[in-house]
Amino acid sequence: MAQVSVRVISQKGSCEAGHRVGDRWIIGEKTPDGLCIFAFGSLLPFITPLMFGASFPWEKEPDMTTVACPDPTNPVVFEIRRLPE
């Protein structure tokens, strides 16, 4: 199982969790400290497949995808990238 990097690549408005562009977490077998629970809930369905070698056909790079948090007023966009083993 590979680890993934989650990085904030865009943030508009005011994120209640305080996430800012450039924030980064490495995710393996445990949930990361400091990542908003609601954002993590949106990210998890994409994190798990990447950890086990899957890719998303709509992405140009097979080892990454982008996902937004569920706050439509203050969206935070995350890049999820599989790390080399």
KEVOKE-225767 format. One line per field, with one value per atom (N, C-alpha, C, O, CB): x, y, z; residue number from 1; atom name; residue in one letter. Coordinates in nm, 3 decimals, always signed. Glycine has a CB too. Example, Ala and Ser with C-alpha at 12.3 -4.5 7.8 and 13.67 -1.06 7.14 Angstrom:
2
east c(+1.319, +1.230, +1.320, +1.424, +1.131, +1.285, +1.367, +1.290, +1.341, +1.408) $
north c(-0.569, -0.450, -0.330, -0.332, -0.447, -0.225, -0.106, +0.003, +0.114, -0.060) $
up c(+0.780, +0.780, +0.780, +0.846, +0.905, +0.708, +0.714, +0.787, +0.804, +0.572) $
nr c(1, 1, 1, 1, 1, 2, 2, 2, 2, 2) $
atom c(N, CA, C, O, CB, N, CA, C, O, CB) $
rest c(A, A, A, A, A, S, S, S, S, S) $
This chain:
85
east c(+0.084, +0.000, +0.089, +0.178, -0.096, +0.064, +0.141, +0.084, -0.033, +0.142, +0.168, +0.121, +0.080, +0.121, +0.230, -0.003, -0.041, -0.011, -0.008, -0.190, +0.012, +0.031, -0.098, -0.151, +0.156, -0.148, -0.264, -0.215, -0.158, -0.383, -0.239, -0.188, -0.298, -0.369, -0.062, -0.312, -0.408, -0.350, -0.241, -0.440, -0.425, -0.377, -0.460, -0.420, -0.379, -0.576, -0.661, -0.751, -0.797, -0.745, -0.776, -0.867, -0.931, -0.861, -0.792, -1.063, -1.137, -1.223, -1.274, -1.223, -1.240, -1.321, -1.244, -1.124, -1.449, -1.314, -1.255, -1.277, -1.389, -1.313, -1.174, -1.184, -1.194, -1.106, -1.061, -1.300, -1.320, -1.211, -1.183, -1.455, -1.151, -1.044, -0.909, -0.810, -1.039, -0.904, -0.779, -0.683, -0.565, -0.710, -0.733, -0.645, -0.607, -0.688, -0.714, -0.480, -0.427, -0.350, -0.303, -0.337, -0.338, -0.261, -0.121, -0.055, -0.253, -0.079, +0.052, +0.048, +0.143, +0.139, -0.061, -0.073, -0.061, -0.110, -0.208, +0.006, +0.030, +0.027, +0.071, +0.166, -0.026, -0.030, +0.014, -0.013, -0.171, +0.081, +0.114, +0.020, +0.010, +0.268, -0.048, -0.147, -0.103, -0.074, -0.289, -0.099, -0.069, -0.182, -0.294, +0.067, -0.152, -0.253, -0.330, -0.419, -0.188, -0.298, -0.366, -0.415, -0.359, -0.274, -0.521, -0.572, -0.474, -0.409, -0.712, -0.462, -0.365, -0.414, -0.532, -0.329, -0.325, -0.357, -0.379, -0.307, -0.246, -0.478, -0.499, -0.581, -0.607, -0.371, -0.621, -0.701, -0.849, -0.894, -0.669, -0.923, -1.067, -1.139, -1.119, -1.130, -1.222, -1.293, -1.387, -1.405, -1.373, -1.447, -1.540, -1.464, -1.510, -1.623, -1.349, -1.265, -1.215, -1.216, -1.146, -1.170, -1.120, -1.228, -1.199, -1.072, -1.352, -1.462, -1.479, -1.515, -1.591, -1.454, -1.461, -1.342, -1.354, -1.472, -1.227, -1.103, -1.090, -1.035, -0.986, -1.141, -1.118, -1.157, -1.083, -1.194, -1.271, -1.303, -1.202, -1.201, -1.439, -1.117, -1.014, -0.877, -0.794, -1.007, -0.855, -0.729, -0.711, -0.606, -0.723, -0.814, -0.805, -0.767, -0.675, -0.936, -0.835, -0.795, -0.650, -0.578, -0.887, -0.607, -0.469, -0.370, -0.265, -0.446, -0.402, -0.313, -0.292, -0.188, -0.369, -0.393, -0.385, -0.362, -0.392, -0.511, -0.309, -0.263, -0.362, -0.329, -0.223, -0.482, -0.580, -0.546, -0.464, -0.723, -0.609, -0.595, -0.734, -0.828, -0.492, -0.744, -0.871, -0.858, -0.772, -0.912, -0.941, -0.924, -0.938, -0.893, -1.021, -0.999, -1.018, -0.896, -0.890, -1.141, -0.800, -0.680, -0.568, -0.556, -0.632, -0.487, -0.375, -0.262, -0.189, -0.323, -0.246, -0.142, -0.207, -0.301, -0.062, -0.160, -0.226, -0.213, -0.289, -0.170, -0.117, -0.096, -0.150, -0.107, +0.050, -0.244, -0.298, -0.440, -0.488, -0.210, -0.508, -0.640, -0.661, -0.585, -0.753, -0.762, -0.797, -0.940, -1.027, -0.779, -0.962, -1.093, -1.117, -1.025, -1.101, -1.241, -1.277, -1.348, -1.413, -1.368, -1.333, -1.405, -1.554, -1.589, -1.349, -1.641, -1.784, -1.842, -1.963, -1.857, -1.762, -1.813, -1.821, -1.718, -1.722, -1.941, -1.952, -1.925, -1.894, -2.089, -1.936, -1.913, -1.766, -1.721, -1.989, -1.689, -1.547, -1.468, -1.406, -1.524, -1.468, -1.407, -1.255, -1.183, -1.442, -1.211, -1.068, -1.049, -1.121, -1.020, -0.952, -0.925, -0.793, -0.692, -0.920, -0.797, -0.683, -0.631, -0.709, -0.720, -0.500, -0.437, -0.400, -0.336, -0.311, -0.440, -0.405, -0.310, -0.343, -0.532, -0.193, -0.090, -0.031, +0.010, +0.022, -0.029, +0.034, +0.186, +0.245, -0.001, +0.247, +0.391, +0.462, +0.407, +0.427, +0.581, +0.655, +0.685, +0.714, +0.786, +0.677, +0.705, +0.851, +0.892, +0.635) $
north c(-0.117, +0.000, +0.124, +0.137, +0.000, +0.214, +0.338, +0.445, +0.441, +0.388, +0.540, +0.658, +0.761, +0.754, +0.716, +0.858, +0.966, +1.100, +1.111, +0.957, +1.198, +1.335, +1.410, +1.400, +1.402, +1.486, +1.572, +1.714, +1.748, +1.536, +1.799, +1.936, +2.033, +2.007, +1.953, +2.144, +2.248, +2.325, +2.382, +2.343, +2.326, +2.398, +2.523, +2.606, +2.305, +2.536, +2.654, +2.670, +2.571, +2.641, +2.793, +2.820, +2.956, +3.056, +2.816, +2.961, +3.085, +3.112, +3.019, +3.080, +3.238, +3.272, +3.252, +3.277, +3.190, +3.206, +3.186, +3.043, +3.007, +3.287, +2.963, +2.823, +2.819, +2.870, +2.739, +2.760, +2.751, +2.669, +2.691, +2.690, +2.576, +2.493, +2.562, +2.514, +2.357, +2.673, +2.748, +2.694, +2.729, +2.751, +2.609, +2.555, +2.666, +2.752, +2.439, +2.661, +2.760, +2.691, +2.578, +2.862, +2.758, +2.704, +2.668, +2.747, +2.807, +2.547, +2.498, +2.401, +2.326, +2.613, +2.401, +2.304, +2.164, +2.137, +2.320, +2.073, +1.938, +1.834, +1.860, +1.933, +1.718, +1.604, +1.480, +1.467, +1.585, +1.390, +1.258, +1.159, +1.155, +1.219, +1.079, +0.984, +0.843, +0.810, +1.012, +0.760, +0.619, +0.540, +0.539, +0.583, +0.473, +0.390, +0.462, +0.402, +0.268, +0.588, +0.663, +0.796, +0.851, +0.686, +0.848, +0.978, +1.087, +1.077, +1.005, +1.191, +1.296, +1.398, +1.434, +1.367, +1.444, +1.549, +1.680, +1.712, +1.564, +1.755, +1.890, +1.903, +2.015, +1.951, +1.793, +1.800, +1.799, +1.713, +1.681, +1.895, +1.908, +1.774, +1.711, +2.022, +1.734, +1.607, +1.604, +1.500, +1.580, +1.719, +1.723, +1.714, +1.649, +1.852, +1.779, +1.766, +1.623, +1.565, +1.866, +1.564, +1.426, +1.332, +1.239, +1.382, +1.355, +1.272, +1.279, +1.180, +1.313, +1.396, +1.412, +1.350, +1.302, +1.559, +1.352, +1.303, +1.151, +1.091, +1.364, +1.089, +0.946, +0.856, +0.762, +0.902, +0.880, +0.793, +0.800, +0.713, +0.829, +0.902, +0.916, +0.872, +0.823, +1.061, +0.890, +0.849, +0.698, +0.649, +0.895, +0.624, +0.478, +0.413, +0.332, +0.422, +0.446, +0.384, +0.415, +0.327, +0.429, +0.541, +0.576, +0.495, +0.454, +0.726, +0.473, +0.396, +0.254, +0.193, +0.393, +0.201, +0.062, +0.051, -0.052, -0.010, +0.158, +0.149, +0.190, +0.185, +0.015, +0.231, +0.272, +0.410, +0.483, +0.271, +0.445, +0.579, +0.625, +0.546, +0.582, +0.753, +0.810, +0.851, +0.934, +0.931, +0.796, +0.816, +0.961, +0.995, +0.733, +1.046, +1.187, +1.273, +1.389, +1.244, +1.218, +1.295, +1.271, +1.161, +1.257, +1.374, +1.362, +1.280, +1.213, +1.500, +1.285, +1.209, +1.091, +1.113, +1.299, +0.969, +0.852, +0.842, +0.769, +0.729, +0.914, +0.898, +1.015, +1.036, +0.881, +1.094, +1.207, +1.239, +1.196, +1.328, +1.317, +1.370, +1.495, +1.520, +1.265, +1.573, +1.690, +1.677, +1.626, +1.821, +1.723, +1.711, +1.838, +1.891, +1.583, +1.886, +2.003, +1.960, +1.856, +2.098, +2.041, +2.016, +2.044, +2.103, +2.105, +2.004, +2.019, +2.158, +2.176, +1.921, +2.256, +2.391, +2.471, +2.517, +2.464, +2.489, +2.557, +2.708, +2.770, +2.534, +2.766, +2.909, +2.943, +3.049, +2.960, +2.853, +2.874, +2.751, +2.686, +2.905, +2.719, +2.591, +2.586, +2.681, +2.563, +2.473, +2.440, +2.325, +2.226, +2.401, +2.338, +2.234, +2.167, +2.233, +2.292, +2.034, +1.953, +1.873, +1.824, +1.859, +1.860, +1.767, +1.643, +1.653, +1.831, +1.527, +1.400, +1.329, +1.306, +1.312, +1.294, +1.234, +1.110, +1.114, +1.336, +0.998, +0.875, +0.898, +0.949, +0.752, +0.862, +0.877, +0.749, +0.640, +0.911, +0.761, +0.642, +0.554, +0.604, +0.681, +0.425, +0.331, +0.308, +0.232, +0.197) $
up c(+0.000, +0.000, +0.000, +0.083, +0.121, -0.093, -0.103, -0.012, +0.027, -0.248, +0.023, +0.093, -0.011, -0.127, +0.188, +0.032, -0.056, +0.011, +0.133, -0.094, -0.072, -0.027, -0.058, -0.169, -0.094, +0.038, +0.018, +0.038, +0.141, +0.117, -0.064, -0.058, -0.101, -0.198, -0.148, -0.029, -0.066, -0.184, -0.175, +0.056, -0.295, -0.414, -0.443, -0.524, -0.535, -0.378, -0.398, -0.276, -0.219, -0.528, -0.237, -0.126, -0.149, -0.165, +0.012, -0.151, -0.170, -0.048, +0.015, -0.299, -0.016, +0.100, +0.228, +0.234, +0.101, +0.330, +0.462, +0.510, +0.547, +0.564, +0.508, +0.552, +0.704, +0.773, +0.503, +0.756, +0.900, +0.970, +1.088, +0.929, +0.898, +0.956, +0.945, +1.001, +0.886, +0.874, +0.860, +0.755, +0.755, +0.989, +0.666, +0.561, +0.464, +0.430, +0.486, +0.419, +0.326, +0.214, +0.231, +0.399, +0.104, -0.008, +0.041, +0.109, -0.127, +0.007, +0.048, +0.165, +0.185, +0.082, +0.244, +0.353, +0.295, +0.185, +0.431, +0.369, +0.315, +0.426, +0.538, +0.242, +0.393, +0.483, +0.407, +0.287, +0.545, +0.476, +0.420, +0.488, +0.611, +0.442, +0.407, +0.461, +0.428, +0.313, +0.405, +0.531, +0.517, +0.580, +0.529, +0.583, +0.691, +0.756, +0.866, +0.928, +0.812, +0.893, +0.998, +0.944, +0.850, +1.119, +1.005, +0.963, +1.003, +1.107, +1.025, +0.921, +0.948, +1.050, +1.050, +0.819, +1.136, +1.232, +1.158, +1.064, +1.337, +1.201, +1.151, +1.025, +0.981, +1.129, +0.963, +0.842, +0.880, +0.956, +0.746, +0.829, +0.859, +0.833, +0.730, +0.772, +0.928, +0.918, +0.797, +0.734, +1.047, +0.764, +0.650, +0.517, +0.424, +0.654, +0.511, +0.391, +0.379, +0.270, +0.397, +0.491, +0.487, +0.435, +0.359, +0.627, +0.477, +0.429, +0.278, +0.214, +0.495, +0.221, +0.075, +0.003, -0.109, +0.039, +0.069, +0.009, +0.012, -0.080, +0.078, +0.117, +0.140, +0.022, -0.008, +0.261, -0.046, -0.160, -0.275, -0.362, -0.212, -0.275, -0.377, -0.325, -0.402, -0.426, -0.196, -0.134, -0.142, -0.183, +0.013, -0.103, -0.095, -0.228, -0.231, -0.046, -0.338, -0.465, -0.503, -0.550, -0.576, -0.483, -0.517, -0.433, -0.483, -0.497, -0.306, -0.219, -0.270, -0.246, -0.077, -0.341, -0.387, -0.538, -0.598, -0.350, -0.598, -0.736, -0.844, -0.962, -0.762, -0.806, -0.908, -0.962, -0.906, -0.848, -1.072, -1.129, -1.173, -1.177, -1.248, -1.207, -1.250, -1.396, -1.429, -1.160, -1.484, -1.628, -1.673, -1.783, -1.701, -1.594, -1.633, -1.601, -1.642, -1.564, -1.528, -1.492, -1.594, -1.648, -1.351, -1.619, -1.711, -1.652, -1.725, -1.750, -1.519, -1.450, -1.377, -1.301, -1.351, -1.396, -1.337, -1.185, -1.122, -1.399, -1.126, -0.982, -0.900, -0.787, -0.954, -0.957, -0.883, -0.924, -1.029, -0.902, -0.838, -0.869, -0.785, -0.692, -0.843, -0.816, -0.736, -0.687, -0.758, -0.817, -0.563, -0.499, -0.417, -0.355, -0.409, -0.418, -0.338, -0.209, -0.205, -0.419, -0.106, +0.018, -0.006, -0.109, +0.135, +0.085, +0.060, +0.088, +0.073, +0.143, +0.126, +0.155, +0.025, -0.024, +0.258, -0.033, -0.162, -0.154, -0.255, -0.219, -0.036, -0.020, -0.005, -0.049, +0.100, +0.057, +0.083, +0.041, +0.125, +0.232, -0.087, -0.128, -0.112, -0.143, -0.270, -0.063, -0.058, -0.155, -0.149, +0.090, -0.246, -0.344, -0.307, -0.282, -0.490, -0.304, -0.264, -0.383, -0.465, -0.148, -0.391, -0.485, -0.404, -0.299, -0.557, -0.452, -0.388, -0.483, -0.599, -0.356, -0.433, -0.518, -0.450, -0.335, -0.548, -0.526, -0.478, -0.472, -0.568, -0.569, -0.362, -0.347, -0.392, -0.376, -0.200, -0.447, -0.488, -0.368, -0.259, -0.559, -0.388, -0.276, -0.260, -0.171, -0.299) $
nr c(1, 1, 1, 1, 1, 2, 2, 2, 2, 2, 3, 3, 3, 3, 3, 4, 4, 4, 4, 4, 5, 5, 5, 5, 5, 6, 6, 6, 6, 6, 7, 7, 7, 7, 7, 8, 8, 8, 8, 8, 9, 9, 9, 9, 9, 10, 10, 10, 10, 10, 11, 11, 11, 11, 11, 12, 12, 12, 12, 12, 13, 13, 13, 13, 13, 14, 14, 14, 14, 14, 15, 15, 15, 15, 15, 16, 16, 16, 16, 16, 17, 17, 17, 17, 17, 18, 18, 18, 18, 18, 19, 19, 19, 19, 19, 20, 20, 20, 20, 20, 21, 21, 21, 21, 21, 22, 22, 22, 22, 22, 23, 23, 23, 23, 23, 24, 24, 24, 24, 24, 25, 25, 25, 25, 25, 26, 26, 26, 26, 26, 27, 27, 27, 27, 27, 28, 28, 28, 28, 28, 29, 29, 29, 29, 29, 30, 30, 30, 30, 30, 31, 31, 31, 31, 31, 32, 32, 32, 32, 32, 33, 33, 33, 33, 33, 34, 34, 34, 34, 34, 35, 35, 35, 35, 35, 36, 36, 36, 36, 36, 37, 37, 37, 37, 37, 38, 38, 38, 38, 38, 39, 39, 39, 39, 39, 40, 40, 40, 40, 40, 41, 41, 41, 41, 41, 42, 42, 42, 42, 42, 43, 43, 43, 43, 43, 44, 44, 44, 44, 44, 45, 45, 45, 45, 45, 46, 46, 46, 46, 46, 47, 47, 47, 47, 47, 48, 48, 48, 48, 48, 49, 49, 49, 49, 49, 50, 50, 50, 50, 50, 51, 51, 51, 51, 51, 52, 52, 52, 52, 52, 53, 53, 53, 53, 53, 54, 54, 54, 54, 54, 55, 55, 55, 55, 55, 56, 56, 56, 56, 56, 57, 57, 57, 57, 57, 58, 58, 58, 58, 58, 59, 59, 59, 59, 59, 60, 60, 60, 60, 60, 61, 61, 61, 61, 61, 62, 62, 62, 62, 62, 63, 63, 63, 63, 63, 64, 64, 64, 64, 64, 65, 65, 65, 65, 65, 66, 66, 66, 66, 66, 67, 67, 67, 67, 67, 68, 68, 68, 68, 68, 69, 69, 69, 69, 69, 70, 70, 70, 70, 70, 71, 71, 71, 71, 71, 72, 72, 72, 72, 72, 73, 73, 73, 73, 73, 74, 74, 74, 74, 74, 75, 75, 75, 75, 75, 76, 76, 76, 76, 76, 77, 77, 77, 77, 77, 78, 78, 78, 78, 78, 79, 79, 79, 79, 79, 80, 80, 80, 80, 80, 81, 81, 81, 81, 81, 82, 82, 82, 82, 82, 83, 83, 83, 83, 83, 84, 84, 84, 84, 84, 85, 85, 85, 85, 85) $
atom c(N, CA, C, O, CB, N, CA, C, O, CB, N, CA, C, O, CB, N, CA, C, O, CB, N, CA, C, O, CB, N, CA, C, O, CB, N, CA, C, O, CB, N, CA, C, O, CB, N, CA, C, O, CB, N, CA, C, O, CB, N, CA, C, O, CB, N, CA, C, O, CB, N, CA, C, O, CB, N, CA, C, O, CB, N, CA, C, O, CB, N, CA, C, O, CB, N, CA, C, O, CB, N, CA, C, O, CB, N, CA, C, O, CB, N, CA, C, O, CB, N, CA, C, O, CB, N, CA, C, O, CB, N, CA, C, O, CB, N, CA, C, O, CB, N, CA, C, O, CB, N, CA, C, O, CB, N, CA, C, O, CB, N, CA, C, O, CB, N, CA, C, O, CB, N, CA, C, O, CB, N, CA, C, O, CB, N, CA, C, O, CB, N, CA, C, O, CB, N, CA, C, O, CB, N, CA, C, O, CB, N, CA, C, O, CB, N, CA, C, O, CB, N, CA, C, O, CB, N, CA, C, O, CB, N, CA, C, O, CB, N, CA, C, O, CB, N, CA, C, O, CB, N, CA, C, O, CB, N, CA, C, O, CB, N, CA, C, O, CB, N, CA, C, O, CB, N, CA, C, O, CB, N, CA, C, O, CB, N, CA, C, O, CB, N, CA, C, O, CB, N, CA, C, O, CB, N, CA, C, O, CB, N, CA, C, O, CB, N, CA, C, O, CB, N, CA, C, O, CB, N, CA, C, O, CB, N, CA, C, O, CB, N, CA, C, O, CB, N, CA, C, O, CB, N, CA, C, O, CB, N, CA, C, O, CB, N, CA, C, O, CB, N, CA, C, O, CB, N, CA, C, O, CB, N, CA, C, O, CB, N, CA, C, O, CB, N, CA, C, O, CB, N, CA, C, O, CB, N, CA, C, O, CB, N, CA, C, O, CB, N, CA, C, O, CB, N, CA, C, O, CB, N, CA, C, O, CB, N, CA, C, O, CB, N, CA, C, O, CB, N, CA, C, O, CB, N, CA, C, O, CB, N, CA, C, O, CB, N, CA, C, O, CB, N, CA, C, O, CB, N, CA, C, O, CB, N, CA, C, O, CB, N, CA, C, O, CB, N, CA, C, O, CB, N, CA, C, O, CB) $
rest c(M, M, M, M, M, A, A, A, A, A, Q, Q, Q, Q, Q, V, V, V, V, V, S, S, S, S, S, V, V, V, V, V, R, R, R, R, R, V, V, V, V, V, I, I, I, I, I, S, S, S, S, S, Q, Q, Q, Q, Q, K, K, K, K, K, G, G, G, G, G, S, S, S, S, S, C, C, C, C, C, E, E, E, E, E, A, A, A, A, A, G, G, G, G, G, H, H, H, H, H, R, R, R, R, R, V, V, V, V, V, G, G, G, G, G, D, D, D, D, D, R, R, R, R, R, W, W, W, W, W, I, I, I, I, I, I, I, I, I, I, G, G, G, G, G, E, E, E, E, E, K, K, K, K, K, T, T, T, T, T, P, P, P, P, P, D, D, D, D, D, G, G, G, G, G, L, L, L, L, L, C, C, C, C, C, I, I, I, I, I, F, F, F, F, F, A, A, A, A, A, F, F, F, F, F, G, G, G, G, G, S, S, S, S, S, L, L, L, L, L, L, L, L, L, L, P, P, P, P, P, F, F, F, F, F, I, I, I, I, I, T, T, T, T, T, P, P, P, P, P, L, L, L, L, L, M, M, M, M, M, F, F, F, F, F, G, G, G, G, G, A, A, A, A, A, S, S, S, S, S, F, F, F, F, F, P, P, P, P, P, W, W, W, W, W, E, E, E, E, E, K, K, K, K, K, E, E, E, E, E, P, P, P, P, P, D, D, D, D, D, M, M, M, M, M, T, T, T, T, T, T, T, T, T, T, V, V, V, V, V, A, A, A, A, A, C, C, C, C, C, P, P, P, P, P, D, D, D, D, D, P, P, P, P, P, T, T, T, T, T, N, N, N, N, N, P, P, P, P, P, V, V, V, V, V, V, V, V, V, V, F, F, F, F, F, E, E, E, E, E, I, I, I, I, I, R, R, R, R, R, R, R, R, R, R, L, L, L, L, L, P, P, P, P, P, E, E, E, E, E) $
